[in-house]
Amino acid sequence: MAAKKVPVAVQLVLALDASASVDAREFRLQIDGLAAAFADPEVLREVENLKPLGAAIAVVQWGGPGETRVVLPFTPIQNAREAKAFGFRASLIRRWLYGSSTSIADGIAGSQALIETADFQAGRQIIDVSGDGADNGGGNLAAARARARAAGITINGLPIMADDAGLADYYLNHVIAGDSAFAEPARNFADFARAIKEKLLRELRLPES
């Protein structure tokens, strides 16, 4: 008999771009911004508001086809102290690849598989895709997006417009999916910390009844 899954308010996969277009400094800005967000008082307040169920959050790195990897497994977060601990663990993440291409499709598919095989179950399941370019990995992005949506998973986007001023529109039209889906653009990698904080505030916030 399958083990019973642990209920949480939200399951969230943070999918970080590790493709070849992201250099070492830019990748570090993603990690530092993510870690800082989980120490931010506003984010911590939203975590506390999720009691008693809390959240389960994971981090993956994605690049080309077949290159998505879990770098921080699903972690239950029920209070500010656990959120800060998660942020510290996130700060220690190391890059494991310089992806051969930019396969957003693979990042979404890998994140969906992680959600569906996790020990947690949530009313809200979210994939949070951060990236600095359009999909060029040869996979079927439309199909990956459709499969996630059919499974009840929301895909939000954080387009990093360092090299492409039109990337926000691309994410709106080709990446995000779900009735409540949204994109939070970052002007460049230095703006990632602000964007990921704003994104987390919306993703962790309880829906209005």
Number of C-alpha atoms within 10 A of each C-alpha: 3 4 6 9 12 13 16 22 22 23 27 27 27 23 27 24 29 30 24 15 19 19 11 12 10 19 19 17 16 23 20 19 23 26 25 20 24 25 19 15 11 15 23 20 15 20 26 20 17 19 14 11 19 22 27 26 20 22 22 21 28 32 29 26 19 13 20 25 19 17 17 18 15 20 17 19 22 20 20 20 15 16 25 19 15 21 21 17 12 21 17 12 16 12 13 12 16 19 22 15 20 27 29 33 25 24 29 25 21 22 28 23 11 18 24 13 10 14 14 20 20 19 12 18 23 26 28 26 26 28 29 25 25 18 22 15 18 14 16 14 21 11 12 20 23 15 15 22 17 12 11 16 24 22 26 25 25 26 31 25 20 16 12 15 13 12 21 24 13 16 25 17 10 15 28 23 24 17 10 10 18 21 21 22 23 23 18 17 23 16 17 26 20 18 24 26 22 15 21 20 18 15 23 23 16 15 8 4 3
